[in-house]
């Protein structure tokens, strides 16, 4: 899977939720958008068309799953599958372990190893 394809899939996925995100920001800020002639995107006809388009996209993505569920760790950008020694999904835990080995020690003795 090429990077352009991944970028396209990500961008289209973001469109599906953008409207809801904007509504929640408006609620949080206690403001609302109002329609006016100067804001073509806020007209009811445009909103209806956008909602139809979102429905079409959701239907398409339900039939063409861009990120299939599988049992392997896979790079989203390249599609390369990780081997058993890949541990990037444990970065937080490994980072905490590394910090605990450093705290209280002499900075001059700190060594970082790829295997850690």
C-alpha positions in Angstrom: 0.0 0.0 0.0 1.6 3.3 -1.1 1.7 6.4 1.1 -0.6 8.4 -1.3 -3.3 5.7 -0.8 -2.9 5.8 2.9 -3.2 9.5 3.0 -6.3 9.4 0.8 -7.9 6.8 3.1 -7.0 8.8 6.2 -8.4 12.1 4.7 -11.7 10.4 3.6 -12.0 8.9 7.1 -11.6 12.3 8.7 -14.4 13.7 6.6 -16.9 11.3 8.1 -16.5 12.7 11.6 -15.7 16.4 10.9 -19.3 17.5 11.1 -19.8 15.9 14.5 -16.5 17.4 15.8 -17.6 20.9 14.7 -20.9 20.5 16.4 -19.3 19.4 19.7 -16.9 22.4 19.5 -19.8 24.7 19.0 -21.6 23.1 22.0 -18.5 23.5 24.2 -18.0 27.1 23.2 -21.7 27.8 23.5 -21.9 29.1 20.0 -23.9 28.0 16.9 -23.4 28.5 13.2 -26.2 30.3 11.4 -26.9 30.2 7.7 -26.4 33.3 5.6 -26.0 34.0 2.0 -22.3 34.6 2.4 -21.8 31.1 3.8 -22.8 28.8 1.0 -21.7 25.7 2.9 -24.2 26.4 5.6 -27.3 26.4 3.4 -29.8 23.6 4.1 -29.4 22.2 0.5 -25.6 22.0 0.9 -25.9 20.4 4.4 -28.4 17.8 3.0 -26.1 17.0 0.1 -23.1 16.7 2.5 -25.1 14.4 4.7 -26.0 12.2 1.7 -22.4 12.2 0.6 -21.3 11.1 4.1 -23.9 8.3 4.0 -22.4 7.1 0.6 -18.9 7.2 2.0 -19.9 5.3 5.1 -21.6 2.7 2.9 -18.6 2.4 0.7 -16.2 2.1 3.7 -18.4 -0.6 5.2 -18.0 -2.6 2.0 -14.3 -1.7 1.4 -12.6 -1.8 4.7 -9.4 0.2 4.4 -7.7 -1.2 7.4 -8.5 -4.9 7.7 -8.2 -6.5 11.2 -5.4 -9.1 11.3 -3.2 -10.7 13.9 0.1 -9.0 12.8 1.6 -5.7 13.5 1.6 -3.8 10.2 2.9 -0.4 9.1 0.0 1.7 7.9 2.1 3.6 5.4 4.0 0.7 3.8 2.0 -2.4 4.6 5.2 -4.1 5.9 4.4 -6.7 8.6 6.5 -6.7 11.7 8.3 -9.7 13.0 8.0 -11.2 16.5 10.9 -8.9 17.8 9.0 -5.7 17.0 7.9 -4.0 20.2 6.9 -0.5 19.3 3.4 -1.2 20.6 5.1 -1.5 24.1 6.9 1.9 23.9 5.2 3.4 27.0 5.9 0.4 29.2 9.5 0.0 27.9 10.1 3.8 28.4 8.9 3.6 32.0 11.3 0.6 32.6 14.2 2.6 31.0 13.5 5.6 33.1 13.3 3.5 36.3 16.8 2.2 35.5 18.2 5.8 35.1 16.5 7.4 38.1 18.9 7.6 41.1 21.9 6.5 39.1 25.0 8.4 37.8 24.3 10.1 34.5 27.8 9.2 33.3 26.9 5.5 33.6 23.7 5.8 31.5 23.8 3.6 28.4 21.0 3.1 25.9 20.9 -0.2 24.0 18.7 -1.0 21.0 17.5 -4.2 22.7 16.2 -2.3 25.7 
